Amino acid sequence: MSTAQHKIGSGFGATSTADDVLQGIDLTGKLAIVTGGYSGLGLETTRALTRAGARVVVPARRRATAEEALTGLDGVEVDELDLADLESVRGFAERFLASGRAVDLVIDNAGIMACPETRVGPGWEAQFATNHLGHFALVNRLWPAIERGGARVVSVSSRAHHFSGMRWDDVHWRNGYDKWQAYGQAKTANVLFAVHLDRLGADHGVRAFSLHPGGILTPLQRHIPREEMVERGWIDEQGNLLNPEGFKTPAQGAATQVWAATSPQLDGMGGVYLEDCDIAGPAVEGALDGVKAWATDPEQAARLWELSAELTGVNAFAV
């Protein structure tokens, strides 16, 4: 079976930075929304986009923290958004739509990883709810502005999607919680979301991409005990990186999502999963690079879309 998942020879790679991929690209007059754009990869993404001339809206669960982190950056505005709270999502979207502006770029960057079992909303598993359902509701509520801008929507996934496909019989992990597999399912959902959004949005001039940013130690690891990171061989007992070559800097980690959002090399394309600033190939058994077939299956993507619309009560494409 043919696949769109093959490298295009972008000329960039694992060590490219967000500024590298923006070289020669002028984003003056463009408006981007970057969830979590005040910490880790999100902060590097916001900085790079503003340096290229974009105006960036950063919806943040911790507004005061975001405002402090973004102090001194021109062209940035902060608003409140808690992705785990659908009323908060609705409020942010309504405030933004009331401004009458179009959106050119959406980077769904915020997320949580490997947290203890946590329930939000009507008992939803927090990683699936925050990483996927919150962004699903956000994009659907912002659809009028996204369509007007002919935007690119970028869904930040992870190679952790290899850990688990969709658990259709128990998406909220009510029967035996595993923090890493739950994270894997949420990251698979991020890929499937981009697959179906691209299918629905292409005729409206909206394209969607998903990606693995690379291994980067950021505040995303806040729920992982130090002893577990030591056991996994990431750091030593003093917190020093054991294999610096195996990790990217935040600027390198932000590169693939910035490339996805802005590169003319991706014009006319969409619905594909990226890594190291290029389109990824299909995953090979036993390897952690590439994209699993379960994450790009159009039937599973459509099924997830319908489930997400049912759970959130939001669907911009409802007939």
VOBA-1610 file (N, C-alpha, C; in pm, whole numbers, padded with zeros to 5 digits, always signed):
BEGIN
Met+00085-00118+00000Met+00000+00000+00000Met+00089+00125+00000Ser+00058+00221-00086Ser+00139+00343-00092Ser+00112+00428+00031Thr+00208+00511+00066Thr+00195+00598+00182Thr+00260+00731+00153Ala+00205+00835+00210Ala+00266+00968+00198Ala+00380+00984+00297Gln+00400+00882+00382Gln+00503+00889+00487Gln+00639+00850+00430His+00704+00947+00366His+00841+00925+00319His+00914+01058+00316Lys+01043+01054+00340Lys+01123+01175+00349Lys+01120+01252+00217Ile+01127+01386+00229Ile+01130+01470+00109Ile+01266+01538+00091Gly+01360+01510+00181Gly+01492+01571+00169Gly+01486+01721+00194Ser+01440+01758+00313Ser+01418+01900+00345Ser+01547+01979+00354Gly+01659+01910+00379Gly+01785+01981+00401Gly+01810+02015+00547Phe+01709+01990+00632Phe+01724+02010+00776Phe+01734+01873+00843Gly+01761+01875+00974Gly+01775+01748+01044Gly+01761+01764+01193Ala+01810+01664+01267Ala+01791+01658+01412Ala+01855+01775+01485Thr+01962+01831+01432Thr+02031+01939+01501Thr+01987+02078+01454Ser+01897+02084+01357Ser+01847+02213+01311Ser+01768+02280+01423Thr+01773+02413+01427Thr+01699+02487+01528Thr+01578+02555+01465Ala+01492+02608+01551Ala+01374+02679+01502Ala+01416+02799+01416Asp+01521+02869+01456Asp+01569+02981+01375Asp+01624+02934+01241Asp+01686+02817+01239Asp+01739+02764+01113Asp+01627+02744+01011Val+01518+02682+01054Val+01412+02649+00958Val+01333+02772+00917Leu+01345+02881+00995Leu+01276+03005+00961Leu+01363+03100+00878Gln+01486+03058+00850Gln+01576+03145+00774Gln+01511+03183+00641Gly+01499+03313+00616Gly+01442+03360+00490Gly+01290+03363+00486Ile+01223+03325+00595Ile+01077+03326+00599Ile+01031+03447+00679Asp+00948+03530+00617Asp+00897+03651+00680Asp+00753+03627+00723Leu+00729+03630+00854Leu+00595+03605+00907Leu+00524+03735+00947Thr+00573+03846+00900Thr+00509+03974+00930Thr+00363+03971+00885Gly+00274+04011+00975Gly+00131+04010+00944Gly+00062+03878+00971Lys+00138+03776+01008Lys+00079+03645+01039Lys+00046+03636+01187Leu-00061+03564+01218Leu-00099+03544+01358Leu-00095+03395+01390Ala-00026+03364+01498Ala-00012+03224+01543Ala-00073+03209+01681Ile-00133+03094+01707Ile-00176+03055+01841Ile-00090+02936+01882Val-00020+02949+01995Val+00068+02842+02043Val+00026+02806+02184Thr-00039+02692+02201Thr-00075+02651+02337Thr+00051+02611+02412Gly+00056+02649+02540Gly+00177+02621+02617Gly+00298+02695+02567Gly+00275+02809+02501Gly+00384+02881+02438Gly+00468+02964+02531Tyr+00476+02924+02657Tyr+00552+03001+02756Tyr+00648+02914+02837Ser+00662+02788+02797Ser+00748+02696+02872Ser+00807+02594+02776Gly+00929+02552+02802Gly+00991+02445+02724Gly+00991+02474+02575Leu+00948+02375+02497Leu+00947+02390+02351Leu+00853+02501+02307Gly+00744+02518+02380Gly+00649+02622+02345Gly+00710+02760+02352Leu+00790+02785+02455Leu+00856+02914+02470Leu+00954+02938+02355Glu+01032+02835+02322Glu+01126+02849+02210Glu+01051+02874+02079Thr+00937+02809+02063Thr+00854+02829+01944Thr+00804+02972+01936Thr+00752+03022+02047Thr+00703+03160+02051Thr+00814+03258+02018Arg+00930+03239+02078Arg+01043+03329+02051Arg+01080+03330+01903Ala+01090+03211+01844Ala+01131+03202+01704Ala+01028+03266+01612Leu+00901+03242+01637Leu+00796+03299+01552Leu+00794+03451+01560Thr+00811+03504+01680Thr+00811+03650+01692Thr+00934+03711+01625Arg+01049+03642+01634Arg+01169+03693+01566Arg+01148+03700+01415Ala+01064+03609+01363Ala+01035+03608+01219Ala+00922+03704+01182Gly+00868+03776+01282Gly+00770+03880+01253Gly+00627+03848+01287Ala+00599+03726+01335Ala+00460+03688+01364Ala+00411+03751+01494Arg+00281+03767+01502Arg+00217+03797+01630Arg+00172+03664+01688Val+00197+03641+01817Val+00168+03511+01877Val+00074+03528+01996Val-00036+03457+01992Val-00127+03450+02105Val-00094+03324+02183Val-00069+03340+02313Val-00032+03228+02399Val-00144+03207+02501Pro-00231+03108+02479Pro-00330+03074+02581Pro-00263+02990+02689Ala-00283+03027+02816Ala-00204+02966+02922Ala-00290+02931+03043Arg-00264+02813+03098Arg-00333+02774+03222Arg-00282+02857+03339Arg-00154+02890+03336Arg-00093+02972+03443Arg-00060+03109+03384Arg-00158+03196+03381Arg-00143+03323+03309Arg-00029+03408+03364Ala-00021+03421+03496Ala+00085+03504+03555Ala+00223+03449+03521Thr+00237+03316+03525Thr+00364+03254+03490Thr+00399+03280+03346Ala+00298+03271+03259Ala+00321+03296+03117Ala+00363+03440+03092Glu+00295+03533+03156Glu+00329+03674+03135Glu+00471+03704+03180Glu+00513+03640+03290Glu+00649+03660+03338Glu+00751+03601+03240Ala+00723+03480+03191Ala+00816+03412+03100Ala+00829+03486+02968Leu+00724+03554+02927Leu+00723+03619+02797Leu+00755+03768+02804Thr+00791+03815+02922Thr+00825+03956+02940Thr+00938+03996+02844Gly+00916+04108+02776Gly+01019+04159+02686Gly+01007+04112+02543Leu+00917+04015+02517Leu+00896+03970+02379Leu+00790+04058+02314Asp+00825+04120+02203Asp+00728+04200+02129Asp+00636+04109+02048Gly+00513+04155+02030Gly+00421+04081+01944Gly+00358+03960+02008Val+00353+03955+02141Val+00294+03841+02211Val+00180+03889+02300Glu+00072+03815+02302Glu-00036+03842+02396Glu-00075+03712+02466Val-00111+03724+02592Val-00143+03607+02674Val-00291+03610+02711Asp-00354+03495+02708Asp-00492+03482+02753Asp-00500+03354+02836Glu-00613+03333+02900Glu-00631+03217+02988Glu-00692+03100+02913Leu-00639+02982+02940Leu-00693+02859+02881Leu-00645+02739+02961Asp-00740+02658+03007Asp-00710+02530+03069Asp-00768+02423+02979Leu-00682+02349+02910Leu-00727+02249+02814Leu-00807+02137+02877Ala-00791+02117+03007Ala-00865+02011+03076Ala-01006+02055+03115Asp-01041+02179+03087Asp-01170+02237+03125Asp-01237+02290+02999Leu-01340+02222+02950Leu-01403+02260+02824Leu-01470+02397+02830Glu-01512+02439+02949Glu-01568+02574+02962Glu-01460+02678+02944Ser-01340+02650+02992Ser-01227+02739+02972Ser-01192+02747+02824Val-01195+02634+02756Val-01169+02632+02611Val-01272+02718+02538Arg-01397+02699+02573Arg-01504+02777+02511Arg-01483+02926+02534Gly-01449+02964+02658Gly-01429+03104+02690Gly-01317+03167+02609Phe-01204+03097+02601Phe-01093+03150+02523Phe-01134+03167+02376Ala-01196+03064+02320Ala-01233+03070+02179Ala-01331+03185+02152Glu-01426+03203+02240Glu-01523+03311+02220Glu-01455+03447+02227Arg-01363+03463+02321Arg-01292+03590+02330Arg-01210+03616+02204Phe-01144+03511+02155Phe-01062+03530+02035Phe-01149+03561+01914Leu-01256+03484+01895Leu-01342+03506+01779Leu-01403+03645+01781Ala-01430+03696+01900Ala-01488+03830+01912Ala-01393+03938+01861Ser-01263+03907+01854Ser-01166+04005+01803Ser-01173+04017+01652Gly-01238+03921+01586Gly-01255+03927+01441Gly-01132+03893+01360Arg-01028+03841+01427Arg-00903+03813+01355Arg-00902+03674+01294Ala-00827+03661+01186Ala-00802+03530+01126Ala-00678+03469+01189Val-00670+03337+01183Val-00553+03264+01236Val-00477+03203+01119Asp-00346+03223+01119Asp-00261+03167+01013Asp-00192+03038+01055Leu-00158+03027+01184Leu-00086+02911+01236Leu-00144+02872+01371Val-00167+02743+01390Val-00204+02692+01522Val-00105+02582+01557Ile-00039+02595+01671Ile+00052+02490+01716Ile+00000+02439+01850Asp-00057+02318+01846Asp-00110+02253+01966Asp+00006+02188+02039Asn+00074+02268+02118Asn+00201+02227+02179Asn+00186+02183+02324Ala+00088+02236+02397Ala+00075+02208+02540Ala+00041+02062+02565Gly+00083+02013+02680Gly+00048+01875+02714Gly+00104+01834+02848Ile+00060+01718+02893Ile+00112+01658+03015Ile+00161+01518+02982Met+00255+01468+03061Met+00318+01340+03029Met+00332+01252+03152Ala+00288+01128+03138Ala+00314+01023+03238Ala+00278+01067+03379Cys+00163+01131+03393Cys+00121+01178+03525Cys+00054+01065+03603Pro+00049+01075+03735Pro-00029+00977+03813Pro-00174+00978+03766Glu-00245+00871+03791Glu-00384+00864+03745Glu-00461+00985+03796Thr-00516+01061+03701Thr-00587+01184+03732Thr-00713+01190+03649Arg-00821+01234+03710Arg-00950+01245+03641Arg-00988+01391+03628Val-01036+01430+03510Val-01082+01567+03488Val-01221+01561+03425Gly-01291+01675+03428Gly-01424+01681+03368Gly-01513+01574+03423Pro-01584+01502+03336Pro-01676+01397+03382Pro-01607+01264+03409Gly-01483+01269+03462Gly-01410+01146+03490Gly-01317+01101+03381Trp-01283+01189+03289Trp-01193+01155+03180Trp-01050+01140+03230Glu-00975+01048+03167Glu-00832+01033+03196Glu-00761+01160+03151Ala-00677+01215+03238Ala-00626+01350+03218Ala-00538+01366+03095Gln-00456+01266+03061Gln-00366+01282+02947Gln-00444+01285+02816Phe-00540+01195+02801Phe-00624+01194+02681Phe-00708+01322+02674Ala-00760+01364+02789Ala-00845+01482+02794Ala-00767+01610+02763Thr-00651+01625+02822Thr-00574+01748+02806Thr-00502+01752+02671Asn-00429+01645+02640Asn-00347+01645+02520Asn-00430+01638+02392His-00541+01564+02398His-00622+01549+02277His-00756+01623+02281Leu-00842+01588+02376Leu-00978+01643+02372Leu-00980+01795+02385Gly-00894+01850+02469Gly-00888+01996+02483Gly-00849+02064+02354His-00749+02009+02286His-00707+02067+02159His-00812+02043+02050Phe-00878+01928+02052Phe-00986+01902+01957Phe-01094+02008+01970Ala-01137+02034+02094Ala-01241+02134+02117Ala-01192+02273+02078Leu-01067+02304+02108Leu-01013+02436+02077Leu-01014+02463+01927Val-00961+02370+01849Val-00954+02388+01704Val-01094+02396+01643Asn-01184+02313+01689Asn-01320+02317+01635Asn-01392+02447+01670Arg-01371+02497+01790Arg-01434+02624+01828Arg-01371+02743+01755Leu-01243+02734+01725Leu-01175+02841+01653Leu-01188+02829+01502Trp-01261+02729+01456Trp-01265+02699+01313Trp-01296+02820+01223Pro-01392+02907+01257Pro-01417+03021+01167Pro-01293+03106+01142Ala-01212+03128+01246Ala-01089+03207+01230Ala-00980+03127+01160Ile-00975+02997+01186Ile-00877+02910+01120Ile-00906+02899+00971Glu-01032+02881+00937Glu-01071+02871+00796Glu-01044+03003+00723Arg-01075+03115+00790Arg-01055+03246+00727Arg-00908+03268+00695Gly-00821+03218+00781Gly-00677+03236+00759Gly-00613+03129+00671Gly-00691+03027+00633Gly-00630+02917+00559Gly-00511+02861+00634Ala-00532+02836+00762Ala-00422+02809+00854Ala-00360+02670+00837Arg-00239+02658+00888Arg-00180+02527+00916Arg-00202+02498+01063Val-00246+02377+01092Val-00266+02332+01229Val-00165+02222+01257Val-00087+02241+01362Val+00022+02149+01396Val-00008+02083+01530Ser-00015+01952+01529Ser-00046+01874+01648Ser+00083+01808+01698Val+00130+01852+01814Val+00258+01801+01865Val+00235+01667+01934Ser+00281+01563+01869Ser+00270+01427+01922Ser+00405+01386+01980Ser+00442+01261+01965Ser+00567+01209+02021Ser+00590+01069+01967Arg+00716+01027+01970Arg+00742+00886+01937Arg+00678+00794+02041Ala+00633+00851+02154Ala+00560+00771+02252Ala+00431+00715+02197His+00387+00762+02079His+00267+00700+02020His+00292+00552+01990His+00420+00512+01986His+00453+00370+01968His+00407+00286+02087Phe+00388+00349+02203Phe+00356+00274+02324Phe+00215+00215+02323Ser+00124+00282+02253Ser-00016+00235+02255Ser-00096+00296+02141Gly-00174+00211+02075Gly-00276+00262+01985Gly-00397+00304+02066Met-00508+00331+01999Met-00631+00368+02069Met-00691+00247+02138Arg-00724+00262+02265Arg-00791+00156+02343Arg-00941+00182+02335Trp-00999+00142+02225Trp-01138+00179+02197Trp-01235+00129+02303Asp-01200+00019+02368Asp-01291-00036+02469Asp-01276+00033+02605Asp-01170+00118+02620Asp-01148+00183+02750Asp-01052+00301+02732Val-01097+00403+02657Val-01008+00516+02627Val-00973+00595+02752His-01055+00586+02856His-01029+00662+02978His-00963+00579+03088Trp-00915+00461+03054Trp-00834+00382+03147Trp-00905+00363+03281Arg-01028+00318+03275Arg-01101+00291+03399Arg-01067+00153+03455Asn-01006+00070+03370Asn-00972-00066+03412Asn-00821-00086+03405Gly-00750-00039+03508Gly-00605-00059+03512Gly-00530+00050+03441Tyr-00476+00144+03516Tyr-00408+00260+03458Tyr-00258+00235+03445Asp-00204+00266+03328Asp-00059+00263+03306Asp-00021+00400+03250Lys+00060+00476+03324Lys+00084+00616+03288Lys+00152+00630+03152Trp+00242+00536+03118Trp+00313+00548+02991Trp+00226+00505+02874Gln+00148+00400+02892Gln+00058+00360+02784Gln-00053+00463+02764Ala-00098+00524+02873Ala-00198+00629+02862Ala-00141+00749+02787Tyr-00015+00781+02813Tyr+00051+00888+02738Tyr+00062+00850+02591Gly+00098+00723+02567Gly+00108+00676+02429Gly-00024+00687+02354Gln-00134+00649+02418Gln-00264+00661+02352Gln-00294+00808+02319Ala-00265+00898+02413Ala-00290+01040+02389Ala-00207+01092+02272Lys-00084+01043+02259Lys+00002+01089+02150Lys-00043+01027+02017Thr-00094+00904+02020Thr-00155+00847+01900Thr-00275+00930+01858Ala-00354+00973+01956Ala-00470+01056+01927Ala-00428+01187+01860Asn-00315+01244+01901Asn-00267+01367+01838Asn-00238+01347+01690Val-00185+01231+01654Val-00156+01203+01513Val-00286+01181+01436Leu-00374+01100+01491Leu-00501+01071+01424Leu-00584+01198+01404Phe-00578+01289+01502Phe-00650+01416+01491Phe-00603+01493+01368Ala-00472+01502+01348Ala-00419+01574+01232Ala-00458+01505+01102Val-00459+01373+01101Val-00497+01298+00981Val-00638+01337+00937His-00733+01334+01031His-00871+01360+00991His-00898+01509+00972Leu-00836+01595+01053Leu-00855+01738+01032Leu-00806+01777+00893Asp-00695+01721+00850Asp-00644+01752+00717Asp-00743+01706+00610Arg-00801+01591+00631Arg-00899+01539+00534Arg-01020+01632+00525Leu-01066+01682+00640Leu-01182+01770+00642Leu-01148+01912+00598Gly-01027+01956+00632Gly-00993+02096+00611Gly-00931+02130+00478Ala-00880+02032+00405Ala-00803+02060+00283Ala-00884+02142+00182Asp-01011+02110+00165Asp-01094+02184+00069Asp-01121+02327+00113His-01094+02356+00241His-01110+02492+00293His-00976+02566+00299Gly-00870+02504+00248Gly-00739+02566+00251Gly-00665+02548+00382Val-00715+02460+00468Val-00652+02434+00598Val-00583+02298+00592Arg-00455+02294+00629Arg-00380+02169+00631Arg-00331+02141+00772Ala-00315+02014+00804Ala-00277+01974+00939Ala-00161+01875+00935Phe-00076+01884+01036Phe+00042+01798+01049Phe+00057+01755+01194Ser+00123+01642+01215Ser+00161+01600+01350Ser+00310+01571+01348Leu+00369+01556+01468Leu+00514+01541+01470Leu+00565+01487+01603His+00687+01436+01596His+00768+01406+01714His+00877+01511+01722Pro+00883+01590+01831Pro+00983+01697+01837Pro+01123+01650+01867Gly+01137+01529+01922Gly+01267+01479+01964Gly+01270+01463+02115Gly+01374+01402+02165Gly+01390+01387+02310Gly+01453+01512+02368Ile+01380+01580+02455Ile+01428+01704+02517Ile+01385+01703+02662Leu+01475+01735+02754Leu+01435+01747+02894Leu+01381+01888+02918Thr+01252+01897+02946Thr+01182+02023+02967Thr+01090+02005+03087Pro+01014+02109+03126Pro+00916+02091+03234Pro+00809+01986+03206Leu+00801+01934+03081Leu+00706+01828+03051Leu+00730+01707+03140Gln+00854+01687+03184Gln+00888+01571+03267Gln+00856+01593+03415Arg+00779+01694+03448Arg+00759+01730+03589Arg+00697+01616+03671His+00622+01526+03607His+00556+01419+03682His+00643+01294+03696Ile+00762+01295+03636Ile+00847+01176+03639Ile+00948+01189+03753Pro+00945+01100+03851Pro+01040+01108+03962Pro+01184+01100+03913Arg+01274+01168+03984Arg+01415+01167+03944Arg+01467+01024+03937Glu+01428+00941+04035Glu+01481+00804+04034Glu+01439+00727+03909Glu+01320+00760+03855Glu+01277+00693+03732Glu+01359+00741+03613Met+01392+00871+03609Met+01476+00922+03500Met+01617+00865+03509Val+01665+00841+03632Val+01795+00776+03650Val+01788+00633+03600Glu+01681+00562+03637Glu+01663+00423+03596Glu+01655+00410+03444Arg+01594+00508+03379Arg+01580+00506+03234Arg+01709+00548+03163Gly+01809+00591+03240Gly+01937+00627+03181Gly+01941+00766+03122Trp+01845+00851+03162Trp+01843+00988+03109Trp+01943+01076+03183Ile+01946+01063+03316Ile+02031+01149+03399Ile+02103+01064+03504Asp+02206+01124+03567Asp+02270+01057+03679Asp+02206+01104+03810Glu+02259+01057+03920Glu+02201+01089+04051Glu+02203+01239+04081Gln+02295+01312+04016Gln+02306+01456+04039Gln+02219+01538+03942Gly+02151+01466+03851Gly+02064+01535+03755Gly+02133+01574+03626Asn+02254+01526+03603Asn+02325+01558+03479Asn+02285+01462+03367Leu+02274+01514+03245Leu+02243+01428+03132Leu+02351+01323+03112Leu+02310+01197+03098Leu+02407+01089+03077Leu+02444+01075+02930Asn+02353+01113+02843Asn+02381+01100+02699Asn+02336+01227+02629Pro+02414+01335+02641Pro+02374+01462+02582Pro+02345+01452+02432Glu+02417+01363+02362Glu+02396+01349+02218Glu+02258+01291+02188Gly+02199+01222+02285Gly+02068+01161+02263Gly+01952+01256+02287Phe+01981+01377+02334Phe+01877+01475+02361Phe+01900+01599+02276Lys+01791+01664+02241Lys+01798+01790+02170Lys+01792+01906+02269Thr+01843+02021+02226Thr+01820+02143+02302Thr+01677+02188+02276Pro+01621+02274+02361Pro+01485+02325+02333Pro+01474+02391+02196Ala+01578+02463+02154Ala+01573+02529+02022Ala+01569+02426+01909Gln+01640+02315+01926Gln+01634+02207+01828Gln+01500+02134+01836Gly+01449+02116+01958Gly+01322+02049+01976Gly+01206+02125+01917Ala+01215+02258+01916Ala+01107+02341+01861Ala+01111+02344+01709Ala+01220+02300+01649Ala+01240+02319+01505Ala+01134+02249+01421Thr+01101+02124+01454Thr+01011+02049+01367Thr+00870+02109+01369Gln+00823+02156+01484Gln+00689+02214+01485Gln+00686+02350+01415Val+00795+02425+01424Val+00803+02551+01350Val+00811+02524+01200Trp+00890+02425+01162Trp+00899+02386+01020Trp+00763+02342+00968Ala+00692+02262+01047Ala+00559+02217+01006Ala+00464+02333+00984Ala+00474+02434+01068Ala+00380+02547+01063Ala+00411+02645+00952Thr+00535+02651+00906Thr+00575+02761+00818Thr+00643+02724+00687Ser+00694+02604+00674Ser+00781+02575+00560Ser+00706+02568+00428Pro+00754+02640+00326Pro+00695+02627+00193Pro+00719+02489+00132Gln+00813+02413+00189Gln+00837+02278+00138Gln+00716+02187+00159Leu+00627+02226+00250Leu+00509+02145+00280Leu+00383+02199+00213Asp+00397+02300+00129Asp+00280+02354+00059Asp+00211+02243-00021Gly+00079+02240-00010Gly+00001+02141-00085Gly+00001+02004-00022Met+00062+01991+00095Met+00068+01862+00164Met-00005+01872+00296Gly-00027+01759+00361Gly-00091+01758+00491Gly-00124+01617+00536Gly-00163+01606+00664Gly-00203+01478+00719Gly-00089+01382+00746Val+00035+01433+00742Val+00150+01345+00762Val+00217+01374+00896Tyr+00294+01277+00941Tyr+00367+01281+01068Tyr+00513+01312+01037Leu+00571+01405+01112Leu+00705+01453+01086Leu+00798+01422+01202Glu+00928+01415+01172Glu+01031+01410+01276Glu+01161+01462+01217Asp+01241+01526+01300Asp+01369+01583+01257Asp+01356+01669+01132Cys+01252+01752+01131Cys+01231+01850+01023Cys+01220+01784+00885Asp+01153+01672+00881Asp+01123+01606+00754Asp+01002+01516+00778Ile+00945+01466+00671Ile+00837+01368+00685Ile+00898+01236+00729Ala+00836+01171+00826Ala+00887+01045+00878Ala+00843+00929+00788Gly+00922+00825+00791Gly+00884+00703+00722Gly+00798+00616+00812Pro+00740+00509+00758Pro+00665+00414+00841Pro+00757+00350+00945Ala+00702+00322+01062Ala+00781+00260+01169Ala+00820+00118+01131Val+00943+00083+01166Val+00993-00052+01145Val+00988-00125+01279Glu+00950-00250+01279Glu+00937-00328+01402Glu+01066-00321+01483Gly+01050-00284+01611Gly+01163-00278+01701Gly+01233-00144+01709Ala+01197-00052+01619Ala+01257+00082+01620Ala+01157+00183+01675Leu+01209+00291+01733Leu+01121+00393+01789Leu+01103+00513+01697Asp+01173+00515+01583Asp+01149+00625+01491Asp+01042+00583+01391Gly+00997+00679+01311Gly+00890+00651+01216Gly+00753+00654+01283Val+00650+00634+01203Val+00513+00644+01252Val+00443+00509+01241Lys+00375+00472+01348Lys+00300+00347+01351Lys+00177+00355+01259Ala+00145+00244+01195Ala+00030+00241+01105Ala-00100+00273+01177Trp-00108+00237+01307Trp-00233+00264+01380Trp-00257+00413+01399Ala-00151+00493+01387Ala-00166+00637+01409Ala-00202+00713+01281Thr-00190+00648+01166Thr-00222+00716+01040Thr-00338+00651+00967Asp-00403+00554+01030Asp-00515+00483+00970Asp-00635+00578+00956Pro-00680+00607+00833Pro-00789+00704+00816Pro-00919+00660+00881Glu-00944+00529+00887Glu-01067+00482+00951Glu-01063+00507+01102Gln-00947+00480+01164Gln-00935+00509+01307Gln-00940+00660+01333Ala-00883+00738+01240Ala-00887+00884+01255Ala-01031+00934+01252Ala-01112+00881+01161Ala-01253+00922+01153Ala-01329+00877+01276Arg-01298+00757+01326Arg-01364+00706+01446Arg-01332+00793+01567Leu-01204+00833+01579Leu-01164+00919+01691Leu-01233+01054+01681Trp-01244+01107+01560Trp-01310+01237+01543Trp-01455+01230+01593Glu-01525+01125+01555Glu-01665+01112+01598Glu-01676+01096+01749Leu-01587+01015+01807Leu-01587+00998+01952Leu-01558+01131+02022Ser-01459+01204+01972Ser-01421+01331+02033Ser-01533+01433+02024Ala-01601+01436+01910Ala-01714+01528+01894Ala-01826+01492+01991Glu-01848+01363+02009Glu-01951+01318+02103Glu-01914+01356+02246Leu-01789+01337+02284Leu-01746+01365+02421Leu-01744+01515+02451Thr-01699+01595+02356Thr-01684+01739+02381Thr-01808+01820+02344Gly-01894+01763+02261Gly-02011+01837+02214Gly-01978+01943+02112Val-01861+01932+02048Val-01818+02033+01952Val-01776+01963+01822Asn-01825+02012+01708Asn-01783+01958+01579Asn-01811+02064+01473Ala-01707+02131+01428Ala-01722+02238+01329Ala-01772+02187+01196Phe-01763+02056+01173Phe-01800+02000+01044Phe-01930+01921+01049Ala-02005+01934+01157Ala-02132+01862+01169Ala-02228+01908+01059Val-02293+01812+00997Val-02389+01844+00890Val-02519+01891+00949
//
